[in-house]
Amino acid sequence: MAARQFAVIGLGRFGRSVALTLAEMGCEVLGLDLEEDVVQEMMNCLTHVVQADATDEETLRSLGLRNFDVVVVGIGQDIQSSILATLMLKELGVGNVVAKAQTEAHGKVLARVGADRVVFPERDMGARVAHSLVSANVLDQIELSPDYTIMEIVAGEKLATKTLRQLDLRAKYGLNVMAIRKGDEVIVSPRADESIAADDVLVVIGRDDAIRRLEA
């Protein structure tokens, strides 16, 4: 099976993190940045790295970006370039464009010009940090939509020594347990009679308000 192909435009802190993580996962990654020193630095880390202006339509066309699985627009402070690049990518026929937004207004414009997904790295990371500060049992969370979240929760005393059937999180909170991590072992789609031990990690999915009730 061929490796998935991704392009990351703008190799600042966010773009670089995305590109390197994708490369580590075995994906083919094309990086694009305007700065020569950035391109040189990333040359041996990604499949291909190109020094170019992301707002130049001919450059984007010549790179064949419409054939990539996902194109990530990670351009930093230059909001105008971010919007223009996103618009041109969609006009070139790129099927899945993920664009980084600096502000809510920026995000609305990106969505309006065709971005398939808009991400807010600073805001989302702030939310993760806040959750980890308030609840020592929360390891990580992924926002699926404005209402739904996947969260990793460490089983404390109130959850330990009980089975999933006894906890009945679906009936009490509307939450589904997708997996349980017991040390190095991961149990996917655990059975109702699966027993929870202290320090097990539960991967749950559900509405944000329900997860907050469970945290409490």
N, C-alpha and C positions, 0 to 999 in steps of 0.2 A: 504494500500500500504506500503510495507516494506521500511524502511529508506535506503537511499543509503549508501554504505560502501566505506570509504576512508582509506588509510594508508598514514601516513606521516613519512618519514625516515629522521631523523636529526631534533631535536627539539631546534635548535638555534632560533635566533630572527625571521627569516623568517618562518621556519617550525612551530614554536609555534604559530605565528600569523595565519597561514593557518589552523592549527589543531583546535585552539580555535574557530575561526570563523565558521568552518564547524560544530563543536559541537553545537554552539549556534543556528545554522540553523536546528538543529534536525537530523543531519547525525550521523551515527555510525563511530567513528574514532579510528583507531589503531595507536598509536604513537610508534616509535622505536628510541632509542638513546643509545649511548655507555656509557654515563655518568650516574652513579647511582643517583647523587643528582638531576639531571634533571628529571629522571624517577620518583623519589619520589615526586618531586614538581608537576608533571603533573598527578599523579596517580588518583586524584579525579576529574580531569577536562575532561578526555577523556573516551571513552568506555573501552579501554584496553591500557596499556602502557607496553612495553617490553624493558628490557635492553639487548642489543645484538649488535653484529658487523654486519653492513649492507653489508659487503663484504664477509660474510660467506654464501655460497650458500645453505648449509643444513638448516641454520637458516631461510633464506628467504623461502625455500621450505616448512618447517614445519609450517610456519605461514599461509599457504594457500593463498598467496597474489594474485595468478592468479584469485581468485574468487571475488576480490574487483573491484568496478567500476573504481576507479582511484587510482594510487599510486604516491605520490609526493616525489621526491628525493630533500630534502632541505639541504643536507649536505653542510656545510660552506666552510672553507678554504681548506679542503683536496680534491683537484681536482681529484686526482687519485682514491680515494674512491668513489667519485661522479660518475665518468665514469664507474668504475667497477660495482657498484650497479645497475646503469641504464642498462648496458649490461646484467647482470645476470637476472634482472627482465624481460627483453624482452625474454631471452632464456627460462625462466620459463613459458612463455605464458601469462604474464600480458598484457591485452589489451590496457590500456591507461596509459602511464607513462609520468608525467610532471616533468621535471628536471630543477633545478635552476642553472644558469650559472654565473660565476664570470666575464668572459671576452668573447669577440666575438669568440676567438679561442676555448675556453672551450665549448661555445655553439655549434660550428661547429662539434666538436668531439662528443658531446652528441647526436646531430642529426644523426651523422654518425653511432653511435652504436645502434640507434633505438628509441631514445626519441620521443614520439608522439608530444610533445610540449616543447619548451625550453623558460624559462622566465628569464628576467634580472631585478630583483627587484630594484637594485640600479639605474641602467640606466633609467628604466621606471619611478621610483619615481622622479628622477631628471628632466625628461621631464615634468611631471605633475607640479612640483614646478615652473619650468620656465614659463609654460603657465599661471599659476595663477598669477605670478609676472607681466607678460607682459599685460595680459588682465584681468581686474577686473571683467569682466562679465562671465568668465569661472569658473564653480564650480568644474567640474571633467571631466576626459576623460579616455576612455578605448581604447587601440590600438587593433584593430581586426586583422590587418595584417600590413605589411610595408606601405601600401597605404591607408587603410581605418580605420576610427576612429568613435567611438560614443562619443559625447560630450554634457554636460549639459551647457546651456547658459542662463544667466539671461537676460530677455527682457529689453532693455533700451528704451530711448525715440524714437529711430528710428523704433523700432519694435512695440511699444505699440500703442493701439487704432486701429490697422489694423487687418484684418482677414488673415488667412493663404492663402486664394485665392489672396488677394491683395499683400501679401508679395511675393508669387510665388517663394519660395526658390528653388524648384526643377528646374524651368526653368532658374533662374538667377545663381544658384550656383551648381546645381546637388545634392542638399541636400534633404533628406526626414526627416520630423518631425515625430518621432515615438510616442511621448507622450508629454503632457503638464502638468506641476504640478502647480496648483493654490492653494497655501496654503497647506492644508491637502488633497485636492482633486487631484487625478491623472486621466487625460483623456488619454486613450490609443487609438491609431489610430484616432486622432482628425479629424473632418470633415473640409472641405475646408472653410466653413463659420464660423469656430470657431474664436472668437475674442481674440486677445492677449492684456493683461493688463500689465502695468509696474510691474516689479518684478516677473512675471510668469517665470517659468523655462522650457525652451524648450530642449527636448532630441532629438538631431539630429544625423543622420548617413550619412557619405559621405566620399569622398576622402579628404586626409589631406590638399591638396592645396586649395580645395573649402572651407573648414572650416576656413583656415587662411584668406581667402578673406572676409568671413562673419565677422570674428573677427575684421578685419580692418575697 
